[in-house]
Amino acid sequence: MDFSSKPATVPRTRQQQLMRTARAKASFRPLNLTYIIYHGYSFLSLIFIFPTKHLISREEDFKSRELVRSRIEERLGETDQSKLPRIHEGLDRKSLYHNGLRFAQALLEDEIEHRHGYFDQATHHYTLVNASPFGLHPLMFVPTLKLQASPEQLAYWLPLAGSGKIIGAYCQTELGHGTFLRGLETTATFDRETDEFIIHSPTITSTKYWPGGIGYSTTHAIVMARLIIGDTDYGVHPFMVQLRSLGDFRPMPGIELGDIGATMGLNSTDNGYAVFNQVRIPRQHMMMRNSSVTRDGSYVKAPTGNDKLSYSTMIYTRNVIVHTMAFQMAQAVTIAIRYSTVREQGNLHFNPQISNEVSIMSFKSQHYRLLSSMSRAFAIIFASKACDAIYQELVLRQSQGDHSLLAYGHITTASLKAWATQTAADGAEDARKCCGGHGYSALSGLPDLASDVAAMATLEGENYVMYQQVARYLVKCVSAISAGQPIDSAMEYLRTPTLHRHCPAQGLDFLKSDVQ
């Protein structure tokens, strides 16, 4: 908020004066930084969902975002910042979920009506979009269609998804298996006589558990299940399954659905469970862009023979998580910096005769902690842009039948997801601590931010497993180099010995693009 726009007759408080003074010291135009942060990344979703969307300038993009934000705040009654956020009006499970439905409907309808993709990755509060009951629809359901459906399947399903006539989820994690995808137990057995797949949960641990939106909110889901033809298990593949009737919204026959209850954060959505009891779906509901099953039950393997093509959705999702974490960490740190700017307590003197107090941002420890966290938030933002470029190149190559970038794309997003989510969780928690007792109050917004960010270290790949996968990949690269074998081109720098080399850059040299 720019307090300089207030009428001259309205006296400024001491805190407003301190904030205005601090902002006046900026050595750059903040709006230019806004252009850099936002412009470019939003095109991932815009092009992904609306391929005909024209590219726009930085100024147009900023104005468009501001217009959308104002429109959503007006619709949700959030324009008066002196009022408590609606989330604090009702703290029981039902009220939190109903609030989620309110803003989920507003975001989805605004996207459809005005044809933009600003809420495909984050909500209007910059929380990862899975905070919305409809969040997995743009985050994982539609991207999976784009990546895994055949042209014929895409022509049928994408218009339904894009118009909101169906709302989709992504069912992968099970009660017994999460990160270890090869261990998933849900089966999709082909019935040659009826030309159908039978989706089944053979054990309690095969229950699909945690998917956002399936508790009460979604009509369809991409279900990851083991493809069984005869006595042969062909591994995990994606299948389109209708969860609820489009008439009365009751679960389809043979499907048990429910909400798993309150969680540590993100209670505006309905993380749920699904049990399948011999549920039949048409053969054509297997996503068949990369692998397929013919009418006689023959399995046609992916052209590259790569059994991990169905994991491309995870690469996209992890990249979105990284980008969103930068904003949520920055939110927490911004709150703490603003508080530290206007909070006057203590002074920098040991003389008891000097009683004037100073802003706690003047203390080097506070200054160091908060600005270090903010710099990391910027680092995550720009790293996510580089990671997005890798993903876009992967999608382009895959559209041409070239999947050679899949391993490098996976390992890049896995490593950055692990580092960014842990860094954001630590940064948000430290920002809360920097605000003392006020940071523990829900009024600060920090407890919600800290709890929401904490979940990201686990979902879409537990961080320590991600680090182990990265280490394994690097060891493979080194082994290949030792054996004189090829490696991914982006890793060719490993061939150059660096044991006795040192970086000559110092201090401000690291701000130069050619040094970076």
ROVEXLO-142923 format. One record per residue (C-alpha): x, y, z; residue number from 1; residue in three letters; chain. Coordinates in steps of 0.02 Angstrom, whole numbers. Layout:
% residues N
X  Y  Z  n  res  chain
X  Y  Z  NUM  ALA  A
...
This chain:
% residues 516
X  Y  Z  n  res  chain
0  0  0  1  MET  A
67  172  -47  2  ASP  A
28  290  98  3  PHE  A
82  439  -7  4  SER  A
-88  429  -92  5  SER  A
-179  472  69  6  LYS  A
-260  645  82  7  PRO  A
-150  775  165  8  ALA  A
-282  801  300  9  THR  A
-259  623  363  10  VAL  A
-115  619  487  11  PRO  A
9  480  465  12  ARG  A
50  369  611  13  THR  A
229  344  666  14  ARG  A
227  171  585  15  GLN  A
165  241  419  16  GLN  A
303  371  422  17  GLN  A
434  238  454  18  LEU  A
369  131  312  19  MET  A
364  277  191  20  ARG  A
542  326  235  21  THR  A
604  148  209  22  ALA  A
520  133  40  23  ARG  A
590  299  -18  24  ALA  A
765  228  0  25  LYS  A
741  103  -141  26  ALA  A
877  122  -273  27  SER  A
767  54  -413  28  PHE  A
588  66  -474  29  ARG  A
491  -77  -390  30  PRO  A
371  -92  -537  31  LEU  A
516  -142  -649  32  ASN  A
556  -285  -532  33  LEU  A
373  -335  -537  34  THR  A
383  -347  -727  35  TYR  A
538  -458  -715  36  ILE  A
463  -574  -585  37  ILE  A
297  -605  -672  38  TYR  A
324  -581  -856  39  HIS  A
366  -741  -948  40  GLY  A
318  -872  -820  41  TYR  A
132  -845  -838  42  SER  A
143  -896  -1021  43  PHE  A
172  -1077  -967  44  LEU  A
-8  -1092  -910  45  SER  A
-79  -973  -1039  46  LEU  A
-7  -1072  -1184  47  ILE  A
-36  -1239  -1098  48  PHE  A
-223  -1213  -1079  49  ILE  A
-258  -1084  -1214  50  PHE  A
-136  -1117  -1358  51  PRO  A
-204  -970  -1460  52  THR  A
-170  -842  -1322  53  LYS  A
-66  -701  -1395  54  HIS  A
94  -646  -1311  55  LEU  A
80  -483  -1217  56  ILE  A
200  -350  -1156  57  SER  A
259  -335  -977  58  ARG  A
148  -184  -948  59  GLU  A
-4  -272  -1021  60  GLU  A
31  -426  -918  61  ASP  A
44  -324  -758  62  PHE  A
-116  -227  -794  63  LYS  A
-206  -388  -836  64  SER  A
-152  -468  -672  65  ARG  A
-204  -316  -572  66  GLU  A
-374  -314  -658  67  LEU  A
-401  -499  -621  68  VAL  A
-346  -478  -439  69  ARG  A
-464  -331  -413  70  SER  A
-607  -425  -495  71  ARG  A
-583  -577  -383  72  ILE  A
-564  -474  -223  73  GLU  A
-724  -380  -266  74  GLU  A
-819  -541  -297  75  ARG  A
-758  -621  -135  76  LEU  A
-785  -465  -30  77  GLY  A
-600  -446  11  78  GLU  A
-571  -266  -39  79  THR  A
-575  -197  139  80  ASP  A
-404  -240  210  81  GLN  A
-455  -181  383  82  SER  A
-565  -335  401  83  LYS  A
-506  -506  455  84  LEU  A
-482  -631  313  85  PRO  A
-635  -739  289  86  ARG  A
-534  -892  338  87  ILE  A
-541  -833  519  88  HIS  A
-731  -818  520  89  GLU  A
-757  -1005  539  90  GLY  A
-620  -1125  592  91  LEU  A
-716  -1289  588  92  ASP  A
-682  -1412  447  93  ARG  A
-846  -1379  356  94  LYS  A
-828  -1189  357  95  SER  A
-649  -1196  295  96  LEU  A
-699  -1310  152  97  TYR  A
-848  -1202  106  98  HIS  A
-734  -1050  100  99  ASN  A
-622  -1149  -17  100  GLY  A
-771  -1185  -129  101  LEU  A
-814  -999  -134  102  ARG  A
-647  -944  -200  103  PHE  A
-622  -1100  -306  104  ALA  A
-782  -1061  -401  105  GLN  A
-733  -878  -421  106  ALA  A
-560  -921  -488  107  LEU  A
-621  -1055  -608  108  LEU  A
-763  -951  -679  109  GLU  A
-652  -799  -700  110  ASP  A
-525  -902  -797  111  GLU  A
-658  -976  -911  112  ILE  A
-750  -812  -940  113  GLU  A
-596  -704  -970  114  HIS  A
-485  -841  -1045  115  ARG  A
-329  -822  -941  116  HIS  A
-223  -945  -844  117  GLY  A
-169  -843  -694  118  TYR  A
-244  -966  -570  119  PHE  A
-181  -1126  -650  120  ASP  A
-36  -1133  -527  121  GLN  A
-78  -1023  -378  122  ALA  A
-232  -950  -296  123  THR  A
-270  -764  -281  124  HIS  A
-171  -770  -117  125  HIS  A
-21  -850  -206  126  TYR  A
-45  -1015  -114  127  THR  A
-12  -1168  -222  128  LEU  A
-174  -1197  -315  129  VAL  A
-203  -1365  -230  130  ASN  A
-271  -1258  -86  131  ALA  A
-426  -1247  -196  132  SER  A
-547  -1396  -205  133  PRO  A
-532  -1380  -394  134  PHE  A
-343  -1350  -388  135  GLY  A
-284  -1516  -460  136  LEU  A
-392  -1485  -613  137  HIS  A
-272  -1357  -690  138  PRO  A
-118  -1414  -593  139  LEU  A
-116  -1600  -638  140  MET  A
-274  -1660  -725  141  PHE  A
-265  -1548  -880  142  VAL  A
-75  -1559  -895  143  PRO  A
-87  -1749  -891  144  THR  A
-214  -1743  -1031  145  LEU  A
-97  -1633  -1132  146  LYS  A
50  -1749  -1100  147  LEU  A
-30  -1921  -1102  148  GLN  A
-190  -1918  -1207  149  ALA  A
-192  -1964  -1391  150  SER  A
-250  -1829  -1513  151  PRO  A
-422  -1910  -1521  152  GLU  A
-436  -1920  -1332  153  GLN  A
-376  -1742  -1314  154  LEU  A
-506  -1680  -1438  155  ALA  A
-642  -1758  -1331  156  TYR  A
-584  -1724  -1153  157  TRP  A
-496  -1556  -1162  158  LEU  A
-651  -1453  -1213  159  PRO  A
-747  -1531  -1068  160  LEU  A
-607  -1490  -947  161  ALA  A
-577  -1316  -1017  162  GLY  A
-760  -1268  -1003  163  SER  A
-778  -1334  -825  164  GLY  A
-909  -1461  -877  165  LYS  A
-801  -1590  -789  166  ILE  A
-683  -1558  -644  167  ILE  A
-535  -1675  -632  168  GLY  A
-414  -1737  -501  169  ALA  A
-254  -1840  -507  170  TYR  A
-255  -2003  -408  171  CYS  A
-82  -2074  -386  172  GLN  A
-33  -2084  -202  173  THR  A
-101  -2233  -107  174  GLU  A
-117  -2273  76  175  LEU  A
33  -2389  62  176  GLY  A
138  -2304  -72  177  HIS  A
182  -2124  -113  178  GLY  A
354  -2082  -182  179  THR  A
389  -2263  -236  180  PHE  A
276  -2260  -389  181  LEU  A
324  -2433  -450  182  ARG  A
246  -2502  -291  183  GLY  A
70  -2438  -328  184  LEU  A
-58  -2577  -307  185  GLU  A
-217  -2516  -394  186  THR  A
-247  -2625  -547  187  THR  A
-324  -2597  -719  188  ALA  A
-359  -2769  -791  189  THR  A
-409  -2783  -973  190  PHE  A
-566  -2884  -1013  191  ASP  A
-554  -2942  -1194  192  ARG  A
-736  -2996  -1202  193  GLU  A
-809  -2826  -1158  194  THR  A
-666  -2716  -1221  195  ASP  A
-653  -2635  -1048  196  GLU  A
-529  -2607  -909  197  PHE  A
-577  -2658  -732  198  ILE  A
-510  -2533  -605  199  ILE  A
-490  -2617  -435  200  HIS  A
-415  -2585  -263  201  SER  A
-356  -2760  -213  202  PRO  A
-295  -2715  -38  203  THR  A
-327  -2586  97  204  ILE  A
-156  -2511  60  205  THR  A
-206  -2487  -123  206  SER  A
-336  -2357  -70  207  THR  A
-301  -2194  -162  208  LYS  A
-263  -2076  -19  209  TYR  A
-227  -1888  -14  210  TRP  A
-280  -1829  -188  211  PRO  A
-352  -1655  -176  212  GLY  A
-533  -1629  -225  213  GLY  A
-591  -1810  -227  214  ILE  A
-674  -1799  -56  215  GLY  A
-823  -1700  -120  216  TYR  A
-777  -1589  -267  217  SER  A
-722  -1676  -426  218  THR  A
-812  -1776  -560  219  THR  A
-667  -1866  -644  220  HIS  A
-489  -1917  -606  221  ALA  A
-334  -1978  -693  222  ILE  A
-302  -2139  -596  223  VAL  A
-128  -2213  -599  224  MET  A
-147  -2402  -599  225  ALA  A
-52  -2559  -647  226  ARG  A
-99  -2617  -822  227  LEU  A
-138  -2803  -820  228  ILE  A
-168  -2902  -980  229  ILE  A
-186  -3088  -952  230  GLY  A
-47  -3139  -834  231  ASP  A
67  -2994  -880  232  THR  A
90  -2837  -775  233  ASP  A
144  -2693  -888  234  TYR  A
173  -2570  -746  235  GLY  A
89  -2407  -699  236  VAL  A
-15  -2314  -830  237  HIS  A
-142  -2171  -824  238  PRO  A
-329  -2203  -843  239  PHE  A
-477  -2085  -853  240  MET  A
-608  -2133  -723  241  VAL  A
-774  -2046  -690  242  GLN  A
-792  -2030  -501  243  LEU  A
-965  -1951  -486  244  ARG  A
-1126  -1940  -582  245  SER  A
-1146  -1776  -677  246  LEU  A
-1330  -1784  -633  247  GLY  A
-1342  -1803  -444  248  ASP  A
-1154  -1798  -405  249  PHE  A
-1160  -1963  -311  250  ARG  A
-1010  -2081  -325  251  PRO  A
-1019  -2196  -474  252  MET  A
-1061  -2381  -442  253  PRO  A
-916  -2474  -362  254  GLY  A
-826  -2317  -304  255  ILE  A
-812  -2265  -122  256  GLU  A
-757  -2084  -94  257  LEU  A
-728  -1982  63  258  GLY  A
-636  -1840  146  259  ASP  A
-482  -1884  252  260  ILE  A
-515  -1744  376  261  GLY  A
-420  -1593  440  262  ALA  A
-235  -1575  403  263  THR  A
-93  -1465  465  264  MET  A
-133  -1336  331  265  GLY  A
-225  -1309  166  266  LEU  A
-393  -1354  245  267  ASN  A
-487  -1256  113  268  SER  A
-480  -1410  3  269  THR  A
-546  -1587  24  270  ASP  A
-402  -1708  17  271  ASN  A
-489  -1874  2  272  GLY  A
-482  -2061  -26  273  TYR  A
-551  -2176  -161  274  ALA  A
-582  -2363  -160  275  VAL  A
-623  -2450  -325  276  PHE  A
-722  -2613  -326  277  ASN  A
-717  -2691  -499  278  GLN  A
-757  -2527  -587  279  VAL  A
-771  -2546  -775  280  ARG  A
-714  -2412  -896  281  ILE  A
-699  -2414  -1088  282  PRO  A
-532  -2469  -1160  283  ARG  A
-519  -2297  -1240  284  GLN  A
-508  -2218  -1066  285  HIS  A
-328  -2274  -1048  286  MET  A
-220  -2125  -1093  287  MET  A
-141  -2185  -1255  288  MET  A
-23  -2053  -1319  289  ARG  A
134  -2149  -1271  290  ASN  A
72  -2328  -1246  291  SER  A
-90  -2412  -1297  292  SER  A
-192  -2572  -1294  293  VAL  A
-278  -2633  -1452  294  THR  A
-450  -2714  -1464  295  ARG  A
-374  -2889  -1461  296  ASP  A
-276  -2849  -1302  297  GLY  A
-107  -2819  -1381  298  SER  A
3  -2697  -1287  299  TYR  A
90  -2567  -1394  300  VAL  A
238  -2500  -1299  301  LYS  A
298  -2320  -1301  302  ALA  A
405  -2289  -1456  303  PRO  A
559  -2254  -1350  304  THR  A
533  -2402  -1237  305  GLY  A
540  -2279  -1091  306  ASN  A
424  -2339  -954  307  ASP  A
435  -2173  -862  308  LYS  A
345  -2066  -991  309  LEU  A
189  -2066  -883  310  SER  A
288  -1971  -750  311  TYR  A
301  -1813  -856  312  SER  A
159  -1736  -756  313  THR  A
268  -1743  -601  314  MET  A
403  -1640  -686  315  ILE  A
277  -1505  -728  316  TYR  A
199  -1506  -554  317  THR  A
365  -1497  -463  318  ARG  A
416  -1348  -568  319  ASN  A
254  -1260  -520  320  VAL  A
286  -1300  -337  321  ILE  A
459  -1221  -347  322  VAL  A
391  -1061  -421  323  HIS  A
250  -1048  -295  324  THR  A
367  -1079  -149  325  MET  A
465  -924  -196  326  ALA  A
309  -818  -180  327  PHE  A
250  -894  -17  328  GLN  A
422  -875  61  329  MET  A
428  -696  -1  330  ALA  A
256  -664  74  331  GLN  A
313  -721  246  332  ALA  A
476  -625  236  333  VAL  A
388  -468  173  334  THR  A
271  -472  322  335  ILE  A
421  -488  439  336  ALA  A
520  -350  351  337  ILE  A
374  -229  359  338  ARG  A
345  -271  542  339  TYR  A
530  -251  580  340  SER  A
531  -82  493  341  THR  A
393  -8  600  342  VAL  A
425  -102  762  343  ARG  A
535  8  872  344  GLU  A
612  -78  1020  345  GLN  A
780  -57  1106  346  GLY  A
927  40  1038  347  ASN  A
1104  16  979  348  LEU  A
1183  98  1131  349  HIS  A
1241  31  1296  350  PHE  A
1218  200  1378  351  ASN  A
1061  193  1490  352  PRO  A
1044  382  1471  353  GLN  A
999  362  1288  354  ILE  A
817  310  1285  355  SER  A
766  333  1104  356  ASN  A
718  166  1026  357  GLU  A
752  111  849  358  VAL  A
672  0  719  359  SER  A
720  -180  751  360  ILE  A
771  -191  568  361  MET  A
921  -86  623  362  SER  A
990  -234  719  363  PHE  A
1112  -330  610  364  LYS  A
1049  -501  661  365  SER  A
870  -458  609  366  GLN  A
933  -373  451  367  HIS  A
1040  -522  403  368  TYR  A
907  -654  436  369  ARG  A
769  -569  338  370  LEU  A
868  -505  189  371  LEU  A
956  -673  171  372  SER  A
787  -758  162  373  SER  A
721  -631  38  374  MET  A
874  -654  -73  375  SER  A
841  -841  -73  376  ARG  A
662  -810  -126  377  ALA  A
726  -713  -277  378  PHE  A
850  -852  -314  379  ALA  A
708  -979  -315  380  ILE  A
605  -870  -432  381  ILE  A
742  -855  -561  382  PHE  A
795  -1037  -543  383  ALA  A
615  -1087  -577  384  SER  A
617  -986  -737  385  LYS  A
771  -1081  -795  386  ALA  A
688  -1244  -744  387  CYS  A
533  -1195  -841  388  ASP  A
638  -1169  -997  389  ALA  A
702  -1347  -978  390  ILE  A
525  -1411  -960  391  TYR  A
465  -1316  -1114  392  GLN  A
609  -1392  -1213  393  GLU  A
560  -1564  -1149  394  LEU  A
379  -1540  -1204  395  VAL  A
436  -1480  -1376  396  LEU  A
550  -1629  -1400  397  ARG  A
420  -1753  -1339  398  GLN  A
295  -1684  -1465  399  SER  A
423  -1735  -1597  400  GLN  A
449  -1908  -1523  401  GLY  A
614  -1864  -1438  402  ASP  A
614  -1908  -1252  403  HIS  A
801  -1892  -1224  404  SER  A
781  -1744  -1106  405  LEU  A
664  -1836  -988  406  LEU  A
797  -1897  -865  407  ALA  A
883  -1728  -853  408  TYR  A
716  -1638  -838  409  GLY  A
662  -1754  -699  410  HIS  A
823  -1737  -600  411  ILE  A
828  -1548  -618  412  THR  A
651  -1523  -553  413  THR  A
676  -1654  -417  414  ALA  A
832  -1569  -349  415  SER  A
761  -1393  -358  416  LEU  A
595  -1449  -283  417  LYS  A
685  -1524  -133  418  ALA  A
798  -1374  -104  419  TRP  A
666  -1240  -137  420  ALA  A
531  -1316  -26  421  THR  A
649  -1343  121  422  GLN  A
722  -1169  100  423  THR  A
547  -1093  92  424  ALA  A
488  -1191  245  425  ALA  A
641  -1137  346  426  ASP  A
625  -957  284  427  GLY  A
440  -942  325  428  ALA  A
466  -1012  499  429  GLU  A
614  -897  533  430  ASP  A
513  -748  471  431  ALA  A
379  -795  598  432  ARG  A
509  -800  736  433  LYS  A
577  -630  682  434  CYS  A
408  -555  729  435  CYS  A
416  -616  908  436  GLY  A
249  -649  992  437  GLY  A
153  -560  854  438  HIS  A
218  -689  730  439  GLY  A
131  -824  831  440  TYR  A
-36  -736  812  441  SER  A
-149  -791  670  442  ALA  A
-180  -606  635  443  LEU  A
-5  -592  563  444  SER  A
-42  -722  429  445  GLY  A
122  -808  468  446  LEU  A
57  -966  554  447  PRO  A
-49  -1006  400  448  ASP  A
95  -973  282  449  LEU  A
217  -1078  383  450  ALA  A
98  -1226  395  451  SER  A
50  -1219  211  452  ASP  A
232  -1214  154  453  VAL  A
281  -1356  271  454  ALA  A
177  -1480  170  455  ALA  A
279  -1450  12  456  MET  A
431  -1544  76  457  ALA  A
326  -1703  68  458  THR  A
200  -1693  -73  459  LEU  A
248  -1736  -252  460  GLU  A
407  -1821  -193  461  GLY  A
479  -1827  -17  462  GLU  A
633  -1718  -14  463  ASN  A
761  -1843  48  464  TYR  A
705  -1966  -86  465  VAL  A
724  -1827  -214  466  MET  A
902  -1793  -156  467  TYR  A
942  -1979  -166  468  GLN  A
878  -1987  -344  469  GLN  A
987  -1838  -390  470  VAL  A
1139  -1920  -309  471  ALA  A
1105  -2082  -403  472  ARG  A
1093  -1987  -567  473  TYR  A
1258  -1897  -535  474  LEU  A
1346  -2059  -491  475  VAL  A
1281  -2134  -653  476  LYS  A
1349  -1985  -750  477  CYS  A
1521  -2003  -672  478  VAL  A
1520  -2191  -705  479  SER  A
1473  -2161  -886  480  ALA  A
1614  -2033  -904  481  ILE  A
1738  -2158  -831  482  SER  A
1680  -2288  -956  483  ALA  A
1691  -2167  -1101  484  GLY  A
1503  -2169  -1128  485  GLN  A
1390  -2023  -1175  486  PRO  A
1292  -1923  -1045  487  ILE  A
1159  -1788  -1054  488  ASP  A
1231  -1637  -1143  489  SER  A
1190  -1521  -998  490  ALA  A
1305  -1627  -887  491  MET  A
1455  -1625  -1003  492  GLU  A
1543  -1503  -888  493  TYR  A
1577  -1651  -772  494  LEU  A
1705  -1715  -897  495  ARG  A
1818  -1566  -857  496  THR  A
1922  -1596  -700  497  PRO  A
1896  -1457  -572  498  THR  A
1994  -1523  -424  499  LEU  A
2134  -1395  -440  500  HIS  A
2034  -1252  -514  501  ARG  A
1963  -1107  -417  502  HIS  A
1834  -973  -456  503  CYS  A
1918  -803  -479  504  PRO  A
1756  -706  -451  505  ALA  A
1736  -607  -292  506  GLN  A
1605  -495  -212  507  GLY  A
1501  -400  -339  508  LEU  A
1574  -504  -482  509  ASP  A
1437  -632  -448  510  PHE  A
1305  -506  -505  511  LEU  A
1377  -507  -681  512  LYS  A
1283  -618  -803  513  SER  A
1441  -683  -886  514  ASP  A
1508  -738  -716  515  VAL  A
1345  -819  -664  516  GLN  A
